[in-house]
Protein backbone atom coordinates (compact mmCIF):
# COMPACT_ATOMS: atom_id res chain seq x y z
CA UNK A 1 0.00 0.00 0.00
CA UNK A 2 1.18 3.49 -0.83
CA UNK A 3 0.61 4.84 2.68
CA UNK A 4 3.15 2.39 4.12
CA UNK A 5 5.79 3.90 1.85
CA UNK A 6 4.61 7.38 2.81
CA UNK A 7 5.10 6.69 6.53
CA UNK A 8 8.49 4.99 6.11
CA UNK A 9 10.60 8.19 6.53
CA UNK A 10 8.97 8.76 9.95
CA UNK A 11 9.53 5.13 10.91
CA UNK A 12 13.18 5.39 9.90
CA UNK A 13 13.66 8.51 12.04
CA UNK A 14 12.01 6.82 15.03
CA UNK A 15 14.15 3.68 14.70
CA UNK A 16 17.38 5.64 14.33
CA UNK A 17 16.74 7.77 17.43
CA UNK A 18 15.16 5.27 19.82
CA UNK A 19 16.63 2.00 18.56
CA UNK A 20 20.04 2.89 17.16
CA UNK A 21 20.54 5.95 19.43
CA UNK A 22 21.69 8.12 16.53
CA UNK A 23 21.75 11.94 16.95
CA UNK A 24 18.61 13.75 15.82
CA UNK A 25 20.34 15.59 12.97
CA UNK A 26 21.56 12.33 11.40
CA UNK A 27 18.10 10.79 11.79
CA UNK A 28 16.49 13.82 10.15
CA UNK A 29 18.97 13.66 7.28
CA UNK A 30 18.31 9.94 6.79
CA UNK A 31 14.56 10.55 6.74
CA UNK A 32 14.94 13.32 4.14
CA UNK A 33 17.17 11.13 1.95
CA UNK A 34 14.61 8.31 2.10
CA UNK A 35 11.83 10.75 1.20
CA UNK A 36 13.80 11.92 -1.86
CA UNK A 37 14.42 8.30 -2.89
CA UNK A 38 10.71 7.52 -2.65
CA UNK A 39 9.84 10.57 -4.73
CA UNK A 40 12.30 9.43 -7.41
CA UNK A 41 11.19 5.77 -7.27
CA UNK A 42 7.38 5.89 -6.89
CA UNK A 43 5.13 7.70 -9.39
CA UNK A 44 2.61 8.34 -6.60
CA UNK A 45 4.91 11.01 -5.20
CA UNK A 46 6.33 14.09 -6.93
CA UNK A 47 8.60 17.00 -6.08
CA UNK A 48 6.87 20.11 -4.66
CA UNK A 49 5.42 22.39 -7.31
CA UNK A 50 7.65 25.33 -6.28
CA UNK A 51 10.83 23.92 -4.70
CA UNK A 52 12.53 27.35 -4.61
CA UNK A 53 9.74 28.86 -2.50
CA UNK A 54 9.76 25.80 -0.26
CA UNK A 55 13.52 26.08 0.23
CA UNK A 56 13.24 29.80 1.00
CA UNK A 57 10.45 29.20 3.50
CA UNK A 58 12.42 26.43 5.20
CA UNK A 59 15.45 28.71 5.43
CA UNK A 60 13.42 31.48 7.09
CA UNK A 61 11.97 29.04 9.63
CA UNK A 62 15.48 27.96 10.59
CA UNK A 63 16.57 31.62 10.70
CA UNK A 64 13.66 32.40 13.04
CA UNK A 65 14.88 29.67 15.36
CA UNK A 66 18.57 30.58 15.14
CA UNK A 67 17.82 34.24 15.90
CA UNK A 68 16.40 33.18 19.29
CA UNK A 69 18.50 30.13 20.11
CA UNK A 70 21.93 31.73 19.70
CA UNK A 71 21.36 34.79 21.89
CA UNK A 72 19.37 32.63 24.34
CA UNK A 73 22.31 30.26 24.85
CA UNK A 74 24.74 33.18 25.06
CA UNK A 75 22.57 34.85 27.72
CA UNK A 76 22.38 31.60 29.72
CA UNK A 77 26.19 31.48 29.74
CA UNK A 78 26.33 35.05 31.00
CA UNK A 79 23.78 34.26 33.73
CA UNK A 80 25.77 31.20 34.81
CA UNK A 81 29.08 33.09 34.90
CA UNK A 82 27.54 35.94 36.89
CA UNK A 83 26.01 33.36 39.29
CA UNK A 84 22.45 34.49 38.65
CA UNK A 85 21.32 30.86 38.49
CA UNK A 86 23.14 30.06 41.71
CA UNK A 87 21.53 32.94 43.58
CA UNK A 88 18.12 31.76 42.33
CA UNK A 89 18.85 28.24 43.63
CA UNK A 90 19.78 29.56 47.07
CA UNK A 91 16.67 31.73 47.21
CA UNK A 92 14.36 28.81 46.40
CA UNK A 93 16.03 26.61 49.03
CA UNK A 94 15.48 29.29 51.69
CA UNK A 95 11.79 29.91 50.91
CA UNK A 96 9.51 29.57 53.98
CA UNK A 97 7.27 26.85 52.48
CA UNK A 98 6.63 23.19 53.33
CA UNK A 99 8.53 20.69 51.19
CA UNK A 100 5.56 19.56 49.01
CA UNK A 101 4.46 23.15 48.34
CA UNK A 102 8.02 24.09 47.44
CA UNK A 103 8.21 21.21 44.95
CA UNK A 104 4.98 22.36 43.28
CA UNK A 105 6.38 25.90 43.13
CA UNK A 106 9.61 24.70 41.48
CA UNK A 107 7.80 22.54 38.90
CA UNK A 108 4.99 24.97 38.01
CA UNK A 109 6.63 28.32 38.79
CA UNK A 110 10.42 28.48 38.85
CA UNK A 111 11.12 25.92 36.10
CA UNK A 112 8.65 27.46 33.59
CA UNK A 113 10.05 30.94 34.27
CA UNK A 114 13.68 30.01 33.66
CA UNK A 115 13.01 27.67 30.74
CA UNK A 116 10.78 30.23 29.03
CA UNK A 117 13.53 32.84 29.28
CA UNK A 118 16.46 30.78 28.02
CA UNK A 119 15.32 27.38 26.72
CA UNK A 120 17.66 24.44 25.98
CA UNK A 121 17.01 22.81 29.35
CA UNK A 122 18.85 25.64 31.15
CA UNK A 123 16.19 25.56 33.87
CA UNK A 124 17.61 22.18 34.92
CA UNK A 125 20.73 24.00 36.16
CA UNK A 126 18.44 25.63 38.73
CA UNK A 127 15.82 22.99 39.41
CA UNK A 128 17.93 19.81 39.67
CA UNK A 129 20.14 21.06 42.56
CA UNK A 130 17.09 22.48 44.37
CA UNK A 131 15.02 19.31 43.98
CA UNK A 132 17.97 17.14 45.03
CA UNK A 133 17.93 19.08 48.31
CA UNK A 134 14.21 18.41 48.76
CA UNK A 135 13.86 14.76 47.74
CA UNK A 136 15.89 11.56 47.21
CA UNK A 137 17.91 11.61 43.95
CA UNK A 138 15.69 9.17 42.04
CA UNK A 139 12.61 11.21 42.93
CA UNK A 140 14.26 14.59 42.30
CA UNK A 141 15.28 13.66 38.76
CA UNK A 142 11.74 12.61 37.94
CA UNK A 143 10.44 15.90 39.32
CA UNK A 144 12.98 17.82 37.25
CA UNK A 145 11.70 16.06 34.12
CA UNK A 146 8.14 17.12 34.95
CA UNK A 147 9.29 20.72 35.26
CA UNK A 148 10.17 20.75 31.54
CA UNK A 149 6.53 20.82 30.36
CA UNK A 150 6.42 24.54 29.50
CA UNK A 151 7.87 23.84 26.04
CA UNK A 152 5.21 25.56 23.86
CA UNK A 153 6.39 28.78 25.56
CA UNK A 154 10.03 27.76 26.09
CA UNK A 155 12.79 29.91 24.58
CA UNK A 156 10.39 32.87 24.55
CA UNK A 157 7.59 31.04 22.76
CA UNK A 158 9.75 29.92 19.85
CA UNK A 159 7.75 26.74 19.13
CA UNK A 160 4.47 28.66 19.10
CA UNK A 161 5.88 31.34 16.81
CA UNK A 162 7.25 28.72 14.39
CA UNK A 163 4.05 26.66 14.68
CA UNK A 164 1.96 29.69 13.75
CA UNK A 165 4.14 30.31 10.69
CA UNK A 166 3.81 26.68 9.62
CA UNK A 167 0.03 26.68 10.08
CA UNK A 168 -0.50 30.12 8.55
CA UNK A 169 -2.07 31.40 11.79
CA UNK A 170 -1.79 34.52 13.89
CA UNK A 171 0.73 33.91 16.68
CA UNK A 172 -1.57 35.20 19.43
CA UNK A 173 -4.43 33.03 18.17
CA UNK A 174 -2.27 29.92 18.27
CA UNK A 175 -0.88 30.87 21.68
CA UNK A 176 -4.38 31.28 23.11
CA UNK A 177 -5.61 28.01 21.61
CA UNK A 178 -2.49 26.21 22.87
CA UNK A 179 -3.09 27.57 26.38
CA UNK A 180 -6.54 25.96 26.25
CA UNK A 181 -5.36 22.59 24.92
CA UNK A 182 -2.54 22.54 27.51
CA UNK A 183 -4.71 23.72 30.41
CA UNK A 184 -4.99 20.33 32.16
CA UNK A 185 -1.32 19.39 31.76
CA UNK A 186 0.21 21.85 34.23
CA UNK A 187 -1.99 20.90 37.21
CA UNK A 188 -1.38 17.25 36.32
CA UNK A 189 2.42 17.43 36.37
CA UNK A 190 2.46 19.64 39.49
CA UNK A 191 0.33 17.12 41.41
CA UNK A 192 2.37 14.19 40.11
CA UNK A 193 5.67 15.82 41.14
CA UNK A 194 4.34 16.58 44.61
CA UNK A 195 2.93 13.10 45.25
CA UNK A 196 6.26 11.52 44.28
CA UNK A 197 7.63 12.48 47.72
CA UNK A 198 4.70 10.69 49.44
CA UNK A 199 3.69 13.65 51.66
CA UNK A 200 1.87 12.87 54.91
CA UNK A 201 -1.14 15.02 53.96
CA UNK A 202 -1.55 13.73 50.43
CA UNK A 203 -4.95 15.26 49.66
CA UNK A 204 -3.98 18.73 50.89
CA UNK A 205 -0.61 18.58 49.11
CA UNK A 206 -2.28 17.49 45.87
CA UNK A 207 -4.85 20.28 46.16
CA UNK A 208 -2.12 22.90 46.70
CA UNK A 209 -0.13 21.55 43.73
CA UNK A 210 -3.22 21.52 41.50
CA UNK A 211 -3.84 25.13 42.49
CA UNK A 212 -0.29 26.16 41.62
CA UNK A 213 -0.48 24.35 38.25
CA UNK A 214 -3.90 25.87 37.62
CA UNK A 215 -2.53 29.37 38.25
CA UNK A 216 0.11 28.75 35.59
CA UNK A 217 -2.55 27.58 33.12
CA UNK A 218 -4.74 30.62 33.80
CA UNK A 219 -1.79 32.99 33.52
CA UNK A 220 -0.77 31.53 30.17
CA UNK A 221 -4.34 31.78 28.86
CA UNK A 222 -4.76 35.41 29.95
CA UNK A 223 -1.39 36.55 28.61
CA UNK A 224 -1.76 34.83 25.24
CA UNK A 225 -5.29 36.21 24.90
CA UNK A 226 -3.83 39.68 25.45
CA UNK A 227 -1.30 39.01 22.67
CA UNK A 228 1.70 38.49 24.97
CA UNK A 229 2.97 35.23 23.49
CA UNK A 230 6.78 35.33 23.56
CA UNK A 231 7.00 36.47 27.19
CA UNK A 232 3.94 34.50 28.36
CA UNK A 233 5.89 31.67 29.98
CA UNK A 234 8.21 34.03 31.85
CA UNK A 235 5.46 36.31 33.11
CA UNK A 236 3.03 33.49 33.95
CA UNK A 237 5.79 31.66 35.82
CA UNK A 238 6.67 34.81 37.76
CA UNK A 239 3.02 35.49 38.60
CA UNK A 240 2.50 31.88 39.70
CA UNK A 241 5.58 32.11 41.90
CA UNK A 242 4.47 35.40 43.42
CA UNK A 243 0.93 34.20 44.17
CA UNK A 244 2.16 30.90 45.59
CA UNK A 245 4.44 32.79 47.99
CA UNK A 246 1.66 34.92 49.47
CA UNK A 247 0.92 32.45 52.28
CA UNK A 248 4.62 32.57 53.33
CA UNK A 249 5.10 33.85 56.85
CA UNK A 250 8.46 35.52 56.31
CA UNK A 251 9.09 39.18 55.62
CA UNK A 252 8.65 40.52 52.12
CA UNK A 253 12.40 40.86 51.71
CA UNK A 254 12.89 37.11 52.01
CA UNK A 255 10.10 36.42 49.53
CA UNK A 256 11.54 38.65 46.81
CA UNK A 257 14.01 36.97 44.41
CA UNK A 258 17.61 38.23 44.53
CA UNK A 259 18.31 41.56 42.87
CA UNK A 260 20.53 39.92 40.21
CA UNK A 261 17.62 37.71 39.14
CA UNK A 262 15.17 40.62 38.98
CA UNK A 263 17.61 42.71 36.93
CA UNK A 264 18.36 39.93 34.43
CA UNK A 265 14.73 38.99 33.86
CA UNK A 266 13.65 42.62 33.86
CA UNK A 267 16.13 43.48 31.11
CA UNK A 268 14.74 40.77 28.81
CA UNK A 269 11.08 41.59 29.47
CA UNK A 270 11.81 45.31 29.16
CA UNK A 271 13.57 44.72 25.83
CA UNK A 272 10.56 42.82 24.50
CA UNK A 273 8.25 45.64 25.60
CA UNK A 274 10.46 48.24 23.90
CA UNK A 275 10.59 46.30 20.61
CA UNK A 276 6.80 45.85 20.60
CA UNK A 277 6.32 49.54 21.31
CA UNK A 278 8.68 50.45 18.47
CA UNK A 279 6.68 48.33 16.02
CA UNK A 280 3.41 49.85 17.27
CA UNK A 281 4.87 53.33 16.66
CA UNK A 282 5.64 52.45 13.05
CA UNK A 283 9.30 51.44 13.15
CA UNK A 284 9.93 49.02 10.22
CA UNK A 285 10.23 45.44 11.56
CA UNK A 286 12.96 44.60 8.97
CA UNK A 287 11.08 41.70 7.37
CA UNK A 288 12.22 38.93 5.08
CA UNK A 289 9.55 36.91 3.26
CA UNK A 290 9.51 33.68 1.25
CA UNK A 291 6.08 32.47 0.25
CA UNK A 292 3.90 32.60 3.37
CA UNK A 293 6.90 32.47 5.75
CA UNK A 294 8.36 35.65 7.22
CA UNK A 295 11.20 36.64 9.51
CA UNK A 296 11.02 40.05 11.18
CA UNK A 297 14.19 40.98 13.02
CA UNK A 298 12.59 43.61 15.25
CA UNK A 299 9.79 41.22 16.25
CA UNK A 300 12.20 38.43 17.17
CA UNK A 301 12.93 37.94 20.90
CA UNK A 302 16.56 37.43 19.89
CA UNK A 303 17.32 41.15 20.05
CA UNK A 304 16.10 41.60 23.66
CA UNK A 305 18.01 38.45 24.70
CA UNK A 306 21.23 39.71 23.11
CA UNK A 307 20.75 43.23 24.45
CA UNK A 308 20.23 41.88 27.99
CA UNK A 309 23.44 39.85 27.76
CA UNK A 310 25.39 42.91 26.59
CA UNK A 311 23.93 45.15 29.28
CA UNK A 312 24.74 42.63 32.01
CA UNK A 313 28.34 42.51 30.74
CA UNK A 314 28.50 46.30 30.24
CA UNK A 315 28.72 46.04 26.48
CA UNK A 316 31.49 43.47 26.41
CA UNK A 317 31.10 40.56 24.00
CA UNK A 318 33.15 37.51 25.00
CA UNK A 319 34.51 35.64 22.00
CA UNK A 320 34.94 32.34 23.83
CA UNK A 321 31.31 32.34 24.92
CA UNK A 322 30.11 33.33 21.45
CA UNK A 323 31.99 30.34 19.99
CA UNK A 324 30.59 28.10 22.73
CA UNK A 325 27.06 29.28 21.91
CA UNK A 326 27.53 28.47 18.22
CA UNK A 327 28.91 25.05 19.14
CA UNK A 328 26.00 24.27 21.45
CA UNK A 329 23.34 25.45 19.00
CA UNK A 330 24.89 23.84 15.90
CA UNK A 331 23.44 20.34 16.26
CA UNK A 332 19.92 21.40 17.29
CA UNK A 333 19.80 23.78 14.33
CA UNK A 334 21.00 21.05 11.95
CA UNK A 335 18.33 18.73 13.33
CA UNK A 336 15.67 21.43 12.99
CA UNK A 337 16.74 22.11 9.39
CA UNK A 338 16.53 18.39 8.64
CA UNK A 339 13.05 18.04 10.12
CA UNK A 340 11.83 21.18 8.33
CA UNK A 341 13.08 19.79 5.01
CA UNK A 342 11.62 16.36 5.74
CA UNK A 343 8.25 17.83 6.68
CA UNK A 344 8.11 19.98 3.54
CA UNK A 345 9.20 17.11 1.29
CA UNK A 346 6.50 14.86 2.72
CA UNK A 347 3.85 17.58 2.43
CA UNK A 348 4.78 18.77 -1.06
CA UNK A 349 5.29 15.30 -2.55
CA UNK A 350 1.92 13.90 -1.51
CA UNK A 351 3.14 11.62 1.30
CA UNK A 352 1.23 13.61 3.91
CA UNK A 353 -1.83 13.38 1.70
CA UNK A 354 -1.57 9.58 1.63
CA UNK A 355 -1.21 9.39 5.40
CA UNK A 356 -4.09 11.81 5.85
CA UNK A 357 -6.31 9.79 3.55
CA UNK A 358 -5.54 6.64 5.53
CA UNK A 359 -6.58 8.29 8.80
CA UNK A 360 -9.57 10.08 7.25
CA UNK A 361 -11.07 6.69 6.43
CA UNK A 362 -11.38 6.04 10.16
CA UNK A 363 -14.34 7.30 12.25
CA UNK A 364 -14.09 11.01 13.25
CA UNK A 365 -13.42 10.16 16.90
CA UNK A 366 -10.39 8.09 15.88
CA UNK A 367 -9.00 11.04 13.92
CA UNK A 368 -9.53 13.33 16.93
CA UNK A 369 -7.73 10.90 19.24
CA UNK A 370 -4.92 10.42 16.69
CA UNK A 371 -4.05 14.14 16.60
CA UNK A 372 -2.47 14.40 20.11
CA UNK A 373 -0.82 10.99 19.65
CA UNK A 374 0.86 12.12 16.43
CA UNK A 375 1.92 15.39 18.08
CA UNK A 376 3.46 13.60 21.05
CA UNK A 377 5.24 11.18 18.73
CA UNK A 378 6.80 14.11 16.87
CA UNK A 379 8.04 15.72 20.10
CA UNK A 380 9.45 12.43 21.36
CA UNK A 381 11.19 11.65 18.05
CA UNK A 382 12.79 15.07 17.61
CA UNK A 383 13.36 15.97 21.27
CA UNK A 384 12.15 19.44 20.35
CA UNK A 385 8.81 21.25 20.26
CA UNK A 386 9.99 23.28 17.26
CA UNK A 387 11.29 20.20 15.43
CA UNK A 388 8.11 18.29 16.21
CA UNK A 389 5.97 21.07 14.75
CA UNK A 390 8.15 21.25 11.65
CA UNK A 391 7.80 17.50 11.16
CA UNK A 392 4.12 16.92 11.93
CA UNK A 393 2.22 20.19 11.40
CA UNK A 394 1.54 19.46 7.69
CA UNK A 395 -0.04 16.11 8.57
CA UNK A 396 -2.13 17.65 11.35
CA UNK A 397 -3.38 20.26 8.89
CA UNK A 398 -4.33 17.48 6.47
CA UNK A 399 -6.31 15.73 9.23
CA UNK A 400 -8.01 18.92 10.40
CA UNK A 401 -11.20 18.39 8.36
CA UNK A 402 -11.89 14.94 9.81
CA UNK A 403 -10.26 15.54 13.20
CA UNK A 404 -9.93 18.55 15.49
CA UNK A 405 -10.70 21.15 12.83
CA UNK A 406 -9.24 24.61 13.39
CA UNK A 407 -7.65 23.39 16.64
CA UNK A 408 -5.17 21.16 14.77
CA UNK A 409 -2.21 23.51 15.23
CA UNK A 410 -2.86 23.98 18.96
CA UNK A 411 -3.18 20.23 19.57
CA UNK A 412 0.06 19.64 17.65
CA UNK A 413 1.88 22.46 19.44
CA UNK A 414 0.78 21.28 22.88
CA UNK A 415 1.33 17.59 22.26
CA UNK A 416 4.81 17.98 20.77
CA UNK A 417 5.89 20.28 23.60
CA UNK A 418 4.58 18.08 26.38
CA UNK A 419 6.34 14.99 25.02
CA UNK A 420 9.81 16.54 24.96
CA UNK A 421 10.37 15.93 28.69
CA UNK A 422 10.51 12.17 28.08
CA UNK A 423 12.73 12.29 24.97
CA UNK A 424 16.19 10.76 25.19
CA UNK A 425 18.10 14.06 24.74
CA UNK A 426 16.22 15.61 27.68
CA UNK A 427 16.76 12.56 29.90
CA UNK A 428 20.48 12.60 29.14
CA UNK A 429 20.61 16.30 30.04
CA UNK A 430 18.89 15.65 33.39
CA UNK A 431 21.43 12.93 34.21
CA UNK A 432 24.33 15.14 33.11
CA UNK A 433 23.25 18.01 35.38
CA UNK A 434 22.80 15.63 38.34
CA UNK A 435 26.29 14.18 37.79
CA UNK A 436 27.47 11.82 40.52
CA UNK A 437 24.22 12.23 42.44
CA UNK A 438 22.18 10.58 39.65
CA UNK A 439 21.32 7.32 41.36
CA UNK A 440 19.19 6.07 38.48
CA UNK A 441 19.64 4.99 34.87
CA UNK A 442 18.46 6.31 31.55
CA UNK A 443 16.01 3.48 30.85
CA UNK A 444 14.41 3.92 34.29
CA UNK A 445 13.69 7.60 33.62
CA UNK A 446 12.44 6.72 30.14
CA UNK A 447 9.91 4.27 31.57
CA UNK A 448 8.77 6.89 34.08
CA UNK A 449 8.48 9.49 31.35
CA UNK A 450 6.41 7.23 29.11
CA UNK A 451 4.05 6.52 32.01
CA UNK A 452 3.50 10.23 32.61
CA UNK A 453 3.21 10.78 28.85
CA UNK A 454 0.25 8.39 28.79
CA UNK A 455 -1.52 10.55 31.39
CA UNK A 456 -0.60 13.72 29.48
CA UNK A 457 -2.04 12.15 26.32
CA UNK A 458 -5.29 11.45 28.16
CA UNK A 459 -5.48 15.11 29.25
CA UNK A 460 -4.78 16.38 25.73
CA UNK A 461 -7.19 13.89 24.13
CA UNK A 462 -9.96 14.96 26.53
CA UNK A 463 -9.55 18.61 25.56
CA UNK A 464 -9.31 17.66 21.85
CA UNK A 465 -12.62 15.79 22.07
CA UNK A 466 -14.28 18.74 23.84
CA UNK A 467 -13.10 21.42 21.39
CA UNK A 468 -13.58 19.41 18.16
VEXLO-849405 format. One record per residue (C-alpha): residue in three letters; x, y, z. Coordinates in steps of 0.25 Angstrom, whole numbers, plus 2048, in hexadecimal, padded with zeros to 3 digits. Example, Ala and Ser with C-alpha at 12.3 -4.5 7.8 and 13.67 -1.06 7.14 Angstrom:
! VEXLO-849405
Ala8317EE81FSer8377FC81D
//
This chain:
! VEXLO-849405
Unk800800800Unk80580E7FDUnk80281380BUnk80D80A810Unk817810807Unk81281E80BUnk81481B81AUnk822814818Unk82A82181AUnk824823828Unk82681582CUnk835816828Unk837822830Unk83081B83CUnk83980F83BUnk846817839Unk84381F846Unk83D81584FUnk84380884AUnk85080C845Unk85281884EUnk857820842Unk857830844Unk84A83783FUnk85183E834Unk85683182EUnk84882B82FUnk842837829Unk84C83781DUnk84982881BUnk83A82A81BUnk83C835811Unk84582D808Unk83A821808Unk82F82B805Unk8378307F9Unk83A8217F4Unk82B81E7F5Unk82782A7EDUnk8318267E2Unk82D8177E3Unk81E8187E4Unk81581F7DAUnk80A8217E6Unk81482C7EBUnk8198387E4Unk8228447E8Unk81B8507EDUnk81685A7E3Unk81F8657E7Unk82B8607EDUnk83286D7EEUnk8278737F6Unk8278677FFUnk836868801Unk835877804Unk82A87580EUnk83286A815Unk83E873816Unk83687E81CUnk830874827Unk83E87082AUnk84287E82BUnk837882834Unk83C87783DUnk84A87A83DUnk847889840Unk84288584DUnk84A879850Unk85887F84FUnk85588B858Unk84D883861Unk859879863Unk863885864Unk85A88B86FUnk85A87E877Unk86987E877Unk86988C87CUnk85F889887Unk86787D88BUnk87488488CUnk86E890894Unk86888589DUnk85A88A89BUnk85587B89AUnk85D8788A7Unk8568848AEUnk84887F8A9Unk84B8718AFUnk84F8768BCUnk84387F8BDUnk8398738BAUnk84086A8C4Unk83E8758CFUnk82F8788CCUnk8268768D8Unk81D86B8D2Unk81B85D8D5Unk8228538CDUnk81684E8C4Unk81285D8C1Unk8208608BEUnk8218558B4Unk8148598ADUnk81A8688ADUnk8268638A6Unk81F85A89CUnk814864898Unk81B87189BUnk82A87289BUnk82C868890Unk82386E886Unk82887C889Unk837878887Unk83486F87BUnk82B879874Unk836883875Unk84287B870Unk83D86E86BUnk847862868Unk84485B875Unk84B86787DUnk841866887Unk84685988CUnk853860891Unk84A86789BUnk83F85C89EUnk84884F89FUnk8518548AAUnk84485A8B1Unk83C84D8B0Unk8488458B4Unk84884C8C1Unk83984A8C3Unk83783B8BFUnk84082E8BDUnk84882E8B0Unk83F8258A8Unk83282D8ACUnk83983A8A9Unk83D83789BUnk82F832898Unk82A84089DUnk834847895Unk82F840888Unk82184488CUnk82585388DUnk82985387EUnk81A853879Unk81A862876Unk81F85F868Unk81586685FUnk81A873866Unk82886F868Unk833878862Unk82A883862Unk81E87C85BUnk82787884FUnk81F86B84DUnk81287384CUnk81887D843Unk81D87383AUnk81086B83BUnk808877837Unk81187982BUnk80F86B826Unk80086B828Unk7FE878822Unk7F887E82FUnk7F988A838Unk803888843Unk7FA88D84EUnk7EE884849Unk7F7878849Unk7FC87B857Unk7EE87D85CUnk7EA870856Unk7F686985BUnk7F486E86AUnk7E6868869Unk7EB85A864Unk7F685A86EUnk7ED85F87AUnk7EC851881Unk7FB84E87FUnk801857889Unk7F8854895Unk7FA845891Unk80A846891Unk80A84F89EUnk8018448A6Unk8098398A0Unk81783F8A5Unk8118428B2Unk80C8348B5Unk81982E8B1Unk81F8328BFUnk81382B8C6Unk80F8378CFUnk8078338DCUnk7FB83C8D8Unk7FA8378CAUnk7EC83D8C7Unk7F084B8CCUnk7FE84A8C4Unk7F78468B7Unk7ED8518B9Unk7F885C8BBUnk7FF8568AFUnk7F38568A6Unk7F18658AAUnk7FF8698A6Unk7FE861899Unk7F0867896Unk7F6875899Unk80087388EUnk7F686E884Unk7ED87A887Unk7F9884886Unk7FD87E879Unk7EF87F873Unk7ED88E878Unk7FA892872Unk7F988B865Unk7EB891864Unk7F189F866Unk7FB89C85BUnk80789A864Unk80C88D85EUnk81B88D85EUnk81C89286DUnk81088A871Unk81887F878Unk82188887FUnk816891884Unk80C886888Unk81787F88FUnk81B88B897Unk80C88E89AUnk80A88089FUnk8168808A8Unk81288E8AEUnk8048898B1Unk80987C8B6Unk8128838C0Unk80788C8C6Unk8048828D1Unk8128828D5Unk8148878E3Unk82288E8E1Unk82489D8DEUnk8238A28D0Unk8328A38CFUnk8348948D0Unk8288928C6Unk82E89B8BBUnk8388948B2Unk8468998B2Unk8498A68ABUnk8528A08A1Unk84689789DUnk83D8A289CUnk8468AB894Unk8498A088AUnk83B89C887Unk8378AA887Unk8418AE87CUnk83B8A3873Unk82C8A6876Unk82F8B5875Unk8368B3867Unk82A8AB862Unk8218B7866Unk82A8C1860Unk82A8B9852Unk81B8B7852Unk8198C6855Unk8238CA84AUnk81B8C1840Unk80E8C7845Unk8138D5843Unk8178D2834Unk8258CE835Unk8288C4829Unk8298B682EUnk8348B2824Unk82C8A781DUnk83189C814Unk82689480DUnk826887805Unk818882801Unk81088280DUnk81C882817Unk82188F81DUnk82D893826Unk82C8A082DUnk8398A4834Unk8328AE83DUnk8278A5841Unk83189A845Unk834898854Unk842896850Unk8458A5850Unk8408A685FUnk84889A863Unk85589F85CUnk8538AD862Unk8518A8870Unk85E89F86FUnk8668AC86AUnk8608B5875Unk8638AB880Unk8718AA87BUnk8728B9879Unk8738B886AUnk87E8AE86AUnk87C8A2860Unk885896864Unk88A88F858Unk88C88185FUnk87D881864Unk878885856Unk880879850Unk87A87085BUnk86C875858Unk86E872849Unk87486484DUnk868861856Unk85D86684CUnk86485F840Unk85E851841Unk850856845Unk84F85F839Unk854854830Unk84984B835Unk83F856834Unk843858826Unk84284A823Unk834848828Unk82F855821Unk83484F814Unk82E841817Unk82184781BUnk82085080EUnk825844805Unk81A83B80BUnk80F84680AUnk81384B7FCUnk81583D7F6Unk8088387FAUnk80D82E805Unk805836810Unk7F9836807Unk7FA826807Unk7FB826816Unk7F082F817Unk7E782780EUnk7EA81B816Unk7E6821823Unk7DA82881DUnk7D481B81AUnk7D2818829Unk7C781D831Unk7C882C835Unk7CA829844Unk7D6820840Unk7DC82C838Unk7DA835844Unk7E182C84DUnk7EC82A843Unk7F0839842Unk7F683A850Unk7FD82C84FUnk803830842Unk80883E848Unk80E836854Unk81582D84BUnk81B838843Unk82083F850Unk826832855Unk82D82F848Unk83383C846Unk835840855Unk83184E851Unk823855851Unk82885D845Unk82D85183EUnk820849841Unk81885483BUnk82185582FUnk81F84682DUnk810844830Unk80985182EUnk80684E81FUnk800840822Unk7F784782DUnk7F2851824Unk7EF84681AUnk7E783F825Unk7E084C82AUnk7D384A821Unk7D083C827Unk7D783E835Unk7D884A83EUnk7D5855833Unk7DB862836Unk7E185E843Unk7EB85583BUnk7F785E83DUnk7F586084CUnk7F385184EUnk80084F847Unk80885A84EUnk80385585CUnk805846859Unk813848853Unk81885185EUnk81284886AUnk81983C864Unk827842864Unk829840873Unk82A831870Unk833831864Unk84182B865Unk848838863Unk84183E86FUnk843832878Unk852832875Unk852841878Unk84C83F886Unk856834889Unk86183D884Unk85D84888EUnk85B83F899Unk869839897Unk86E82F8A2Unk8618318AAUnk85982A89FUnk85581D8A5Unk84D81889AUnk84F81488BUnk84A81987EUnk84080E87BUnk83A810889Unk83781E886Unk83281B879Unk82881187EUnk82381C888Unk82282687DUnk81A81D874Unk81081A880Unk80E829882Unk80D82B873Unk801822873Unk7FA82A87EUnk7FE837876Unk7F8831869Unk7EB82E871Unk7EA83C875Unk7ED842867Unk7E3838861Unk7D883C86AUnk7DA84A866Unk7DB847857Unk7CE83F858Unk7C784B85FUnk7CC856856Unk7CA84E849
//
